[in-house]
Amino acid sequence: MNDNSHPDIDATAPPSGTGCVDCDRESSWWVHLRRCAKCGHIGCCDESLNQHATKHAAATGHAVIQSFEPGEDWFWDYRANDYTDGPRLAPPESHPHTQTVPGPADRLPRNWRALLEEREGLI
């Protein structure tokens, strides 16, 4: 796929940082990170408490994300509700390998699993 073949992907847009922009602003935490393939916004995944990547897509119409986890290069298209292909995006391709998952470690509550289960109605 060339860089211009998908209207929801801009391969030249750098990531907005190494963590979820919105969680950083709110002093919150995340499970995994996702990168908007259109503008580079880093948001937290749907398994995270705040689901900022999905909220960003809904607010902006930017429908394609890529995993921002080390060793993962898959893309997801919210409109198709399915995986999709995409080009190599501007570096860096993931958060630093030394960054904790979930994280960041200094903001991660000890009961983070229970908080996620509560949100999902599992407890």
C-alpha positions in Angstrom: 0.0 0.0 0.0 1.5 3.4 -0.9 1.3 6.2 1.6 -1.6 8.0 -0.3 -3.8 5.0 -1.0 -5.9 5.3 2.1 -7.6 8.6 3.0 -7.4 7.8 6.8 -3.7 7.3 6.8 -0.9 9.9 6.7 2.4 8.0 7.0 4.3 11.2 7.6 2.4 12.2 10.8 4.7 11.6 13.8 3.2 10.1 17.0 2.1 12.7 19.5 4.3 11.2 22.3 5.1 8.0 24.0 1.9 7.7 26.1 -1.8 8.4 25.8 -2.1 12.1 25.4 -5.4 12.3 27.1 -4.4 10.0 30.0 -1.3 12.2 30.5 -3.5 15.3 30.6 -5.8 13.6 33.2 -3.0 12.0 35.2 -4.6 8.6 34.4 -3.2 5.3 33.1 -3.6 2.9 30.2 -3.3 -0.8 29.4 -2.1 -0.6 25.7 -1.5 2.2 23.3 -2.9 2.9 19.8 -1.8 5.4 17.3 -4.1 7.4 15.0 -2.8 6.6 11.5 -4.1 10.0 10.2 -2.7 12.5 12.8 -0.4 10.5 15.1 -2.5 11.0 18.2 -1.6 8.4 20.8 -4.6 7.1 22.7 -5.3 4.2 25.1 -6.9 1.0 23.8 -10.5 -0.2 24.5 -9.2 -2.5 27.3 -8.0 0.7 29.1 -10.2 2.5 31.6 -10.7 5.6 29.4 -10.7 4.2 25.8 -9.2 7.4 24.4 -8.2 6.0 21.0 -11.8 5.1 20.2 -13.0 8.4 21.5 -10.4 10.2 19.3 -11.7 8.3 16.3 -15.3 9.2 17.1 -14.5 12.9 17.7 -12.3 13.4 14.6 -13.5 10.9 12.1 -10.0 9.5 11.9 -11.0 5.8 11.4 -7.7 3.9 11.3 -5.4 3.2 14.2 -2.2 1.2 14.5 -0.9 -0.6 17.6 1.7 1.5 19.3 3.0 -1.6 21.2 6.6 -2.9 20.6 6.6 -5.7 18.1 3.0 -5.1 16.8 2.3 -3.5 13.4 -1.4 -4.2 12.8 -3.9 -1.6 11.7 -7.6 -1.4 12.7 -10.3 0.3 10.7 -13.2 1.5 13.0 -15.5 2.0 10.0 -15.1 -1.5 8.7 -14.8 -2.9 12.2 -11.9 -5.0 10.9 -8.2 -5.2 10.5 -6.7 -3.4 7.5 -3.4 -2.9 5.8 -1.3 0.2 6.0 2.2 1.5 5.2 5.1 2.0 7.7 4.3 5.1 9.7 6.8 7.8 10.7 9.0 6.8 13.6 9.0 5.9 16.4 6.7 2.9 15.7 6.0 2.1 19.3 6.4 3.4 22.8 9.8 2.7 24.4 10.4 -1.0 25.2 11.3 0.1 28.8 7.8 1.7 29.3 5.6 -0.4 31.5 2.5 -2.2 30.3 0.1 -1.2 31.7 1.5 2.1 32.6 2.8 4.5 33.4 4.0 2.7 36.5 3.9 5.7 38.8 0.2 6.3 38.0 -1.0 2.7 37.9 -3.3 2.0 40.8 -2.7 -1.3 42.7 -6.3 -2.3 42.0 -6.2 -1.6 38.3 -7.5 -5.0 37.3 -10.5 -4.6 39.6 -11.2 -1.2 38.2 -11.4 -2.6 34.7 -13.6 -5.5 35.8 -15.9 -3.1 37.5 -16.2 -1.0 34.4 -17.0 -4.1 32.4 -19.6 -5.1 35.0 -17.7 -8.3 35.8 -17.7 -7.8 39.5 
